[in-house]
Amino acid sequence: MRETARPVRSGALALLLLAATVTTGCDLGLRAGRMPHTEGNRLDMIDQPKLKPQRGDVFGGRATGTLEPPAGAVATDETPYPYTQAQGALAGAELVNPLPASPEVVAHGKFVWENVCITCHGPRGAGDGHLTLLFPKPPSLMTQKVRDWPDGEIFHRPMRGQNSMPSHARQIDARDMWSVVRYIRAMQAEEPVAPAAAPAVAPASPAAPPAGAVAGQAPAAASPVPGGRS
C-alpha cells in the first residue's frame, strides 16, 4: 500500500507544479500595456469593455454617466410637493400639520430654525438676520397677516420659495418644516404683533424741464426787467 501511494503523490505534486508554472507565465510572463491583449483566456483589466461616467458609450455615443431620468420618474422615498408657487391659499386650505404642538416638536423646530432660517429671518422671526445686510429684508413673521395664515400656508412658503427666498423642498425634510411651523406659532404666542409692512413707494419721476429748455443744457438766464438794475 505504501509503495503504491508514493507514485500517486509524486504525480499530483508534478501536476501542481505544472499548473503553477502555467499560471505564473500567464499572469507575469506577458507584457501589459494599453492595447488589449489576452493573458491566458482573460483580457487586460484596464482594457476590458466597460461603461464609464461622462464618456460616450459603445452603443449610442451618449454620456453614460449623465443620463437623465425618464419623464415623471420619482426617486425612492421622495414625495414631490404638489402645489405651485401661486397656490399658497390652496395649500393652506388643504394641508394640516401632522405634528402635535408638543415641547419635543417645538424644540426640534427651534433647532431647524437656528440652523436654516435664522440667517435671514432673525432669531425671533422679525426679518433681521445677518444676510439682510446683503439681501432684501424678509417681512416679519410676527405680523397679524402671517398669524392669520393657516399652518399649511406658512409651510407652503419655504417649500416653494417666495421673493428672494428659494425653495427649500429638496434641502429640508417635510417633517422638519412642519416642526418649524410649530416653532413659529410658539414665537407668535410670545412676541407682540409686528406692524404691517409698509407698501413699497414708487420712486418719484424727475421734474419736467422748463418749456423751451434743451436736454443736457442749463436754462438760459432770464432777460433783465426793463427799468430794473442790471
Protein Blocks (a to p, Z undefined) as FASTA:
>chain_A
ZZmmmmmmmmmmmmmmmmmmmmmmmmmmpccdfbdcdehjaccfklpccddehiacfkno
pafklcccdehiacehiacdfbdfklmmmmmmmpccfbdcbfklmmmmmmmmmmmmmmmn
ojnonopafklmmmccdddfkbfklmmpcfklmmmmmmnogajbccfklmpcfklmmmmm
mmmmmmmmmpccdddddddddddddddddehiaehiacddddddehiaZZ
